[in-house]
Amino acid sequence: MKEDNRPKFTTKFGVIAATVGSAVGLGNIWRFPYEAGMHGGGAFLLVNLLCVLLIGIPVVCAEFVLGRASRRNIFGAMDYLAPKGGKWWRIAGFLGVLSGTLILSFYAVVAGWTLEYLFQSLSGNLTAGGVRESHAEFNNFTAGWRCVFWTIVLLSINGVVVLRGVKKGIENVSNWLMPLLFVLLVMMTVNSLLLPGAMDGLRFLFIPDMAHVDSSTFLSALGQAFFSLSVGLGTLTVYGSYFPSDTKIVKSASIMAGLDTLVAIVAGMIIFPAVFAFGKEPAAGPQLVFEVLPDIFRQMTGGAIWSSVFFLLLLIASLTSTISLSETGVAFCIERWHLKRSKAVALTMGFVTFFGIFCALSFGPLAHVTFFGMTVFGLFDYVTSNIFLPLGGMMVSIFVGWIVDRVTVDKQLSPASKYVRKSIVFLLRYVCPLAILAVFINNLIG
Ligand code: TRP
């Protein structure tokens, strides 16, 4: 596709809103606090920051470079930028697109849960009637067809947004939702910090607990950085391909990574003070949000309002992430098979909805259908996060560090200084592939 007729984001704000929208999601709001809790609190945070800085930001830059230099999705970008005879790189690109759609299939299920919880919060049901069995309630809901319904609703919203295209759909929606997300975050943080016992929560999050620091801290922190920054699957390549030619890639990657990390920390500052103030267990995992928090909201003054604000926040965060994942598939179909956007959206969303239904049913009717001991949901989650994501990240860093012509990379990274450009290429060539290899091996044997 020629540079001129490819759709583009129109403003600097739009570029930041869309990329931050992709990065900030369930990964920040439930995964980060829980991982931090399990791996030494403040120490995890420190290692995570290092990973974002030394590995995350260079790989984000690499994806933006791929997209903008080729004006193609990851499959087309690898095909276009590989030297003659390097066509097999396309396979890596295809793997990226495929895993992006598979991530979307299970991510949409969890995002669908937030729709149910928002609905229940707004109607007052979630917080009515005092403390009760949140665990059974969550299990009942996820075991039924209601969660299939919400998955389909969520994917349909995605379909409508990406159907409207890059400017009117993605950029427009991000421009509205991201500022709203930040306002809701501030409201929730103030509320949490005013709770009695808030200090214990902050101590848990920020003070390193050396007893929980081991080799897995480093590896989990890197895995968290990757998932949270949306790197490795070509999602950011597609967004990079919509950047205007004067967008500063290094600066955008840094702002995106900075805000993404900030939101993760702030999410911890919202959740842990509340968890400690109400005497709950901080390392509860996914249930933290869907089982522990409703109990807390029930005991809080104005609980129905706060739970509505919280689940709206979670919904917005997941929606802008699922939009970026949807566009990864849509852009591929448009370019690869020369489909109209409407057909590409129908095809991608049809594919994802099909697999999404199986993921949604994994907690009820299909709970007994397992592969290698995992449900469909578990399998998709495991294969994409532990295999495709690190593998994709490694391919991208090797491809941009070693294969793509240096002049092209330099041109895309400028106007960053020569020193910055050299450092990024150095990190992409040596540090990123080796570090990712370590995570990869650890995940496979761990
Ligand atoms: N980063 C998002 C989150 O933190 C999830 C996400 C969106 C993602 N696009 C991605 C993860 C691409 C990996 C790859 O929730």
Residues whose N, C-alpha, C, O or C-beta is under 5 A from the ligand:
A	BS01	LIG	S22 A23 V24 G25 L26 G27 N28 F226 F227 S228 L229 S230 V231 L233 T235 S321 S324 L325
